[in-house]
Amino acid sequence: MTQALGKFLLSIFQSEYVATLFVSMFPLIELKGAIPIGTGLFNLGLFETAGVAYLGSTIISILVFFLLIPVFNLLKKIGFVKKIIEKIEAIFHKKAMEIAKKTDGSAEKEAKKIMMISLFIFVAVPFPVTGVWTGTAIAVFLGLKFRESVLPIAVGNLIAGAIITLLTYLFGEYVDIIIYVLFAIAIVMLVVFIVKIVRAKPIESEKENPTGENQNK
C-alpha cells in the first residue's frame, strides 16, 4: 500500500522532493507526516527530507496567515458554504479565546509575550491538530501581527520537525507502520473536526479580536 501511495504521489508531482514539499503543506499531515513519507516512500535522506518538509510547512503557514480571512470572507458569499465557514471561525475563535484568557490582568506587552509563548508551545507539540495550520489560524484570531506570530510558529514547527526527525531516525525500520498510524490519526482527527463543525455555533456577531488590534500588519 505504501508503495502504491508513493507511485501515486510521484505520478502527480514528478519529483520526490516536490512531492515531499507539497505533502508537508497539507493540513493534519504537514511536516509530521511528510518526514516519514519522504524517507519511507521516496527513499530520500532523513535530514534533507526534514529540510524540505520544514520549508513546505513554513511556507504554507505564511500563506494561511495572509489568506485565511480573505478566503473565509469570499466563501461566506456562497450561500450553502457560509454557515460552515462561520462554524469553523467559531472553533478557531474559541481556541484563540482560551489562549487570550491566560493574559487576563497582564499589561499589553506582557500579554503579547504570553500569547506568543503559548502559540510556540502549541505548534511545537507534534500532534496532528497542533501544527502550523491550526497554530496560524489561532494567531490570526488572536489578532497577532505577522511579525509577532511568524517567529513562534517557525520555531515551534522546527522543534516539532526535530522530534519527528529523531523518532524517524530511531524507528526508521518501522516507517511503514508509522505512515499507516499517521494517516489513521489524520483521518480520525478529520472526523473529530467535522463533528466539531457540525456541533459548533456560529459567532453571533463580528467581535473584536482578543487584543483589540487589526491583524495582518
C-alpha positions, 0 to 999 in steps of 0.5 A: 500500500505504501508503495502504491501511495508513493507511485501515486504521489510521484505520478502527480508531482514528478519529483520526490522532493516536490512531492515531499514539499507539497505533502508537508503543506497539507493540513493534519499531515504537514511536516509530521507526516511528510518526514516519514513519507519522504524517507519511507516512500521516496527513499530520500535522506532523513535530514534533507527530507526534514529540510524540505518538509520544514520549508513546505510547512513554513511556507504554507503557514505564511500563506494561511496567515495572509489568506485565511480571512480573505478566503473565509470572507469570499466563501461566506458569499456562497450561500450553502458554504457560509454557515460552515465557514462561520462554524469553523471561525467559531472553533478557531475563535474559541481556541484563540479565546482560551489562549487570550484568557491566560493574559487576563490582568497582564499589561499589553506587552506582557500579554503579547509575550504570553500569547506568543509563548503559548502559540510556540508551545502549541505548534511545537507539540507534534500532534496532528491538530497542533501544527502550523495550520491550526497554530496560524489560524489561532494567531490570526484570531488572536489578532497577532501581527505577522511579525509577532506570530511568524517567529513562534510558529517557525520555531515551534514547527522546527522543534516539532520537525526535530522530534519527528526527525529523531523518532524517524531516525530511531524507528526508521525500520518501522516507517511503514507502520508509522505512515499507516498510524499517521494517516489513521490519526489524520483521518480520525482527527478529520472526523473529530473536526467535522463533528466539531463543525457540525456541533459548533455555533456560529459567532453571533456577531463580528467581535473584536479580536482578543487584543483589540488590534487589526491583524495582518500588519 
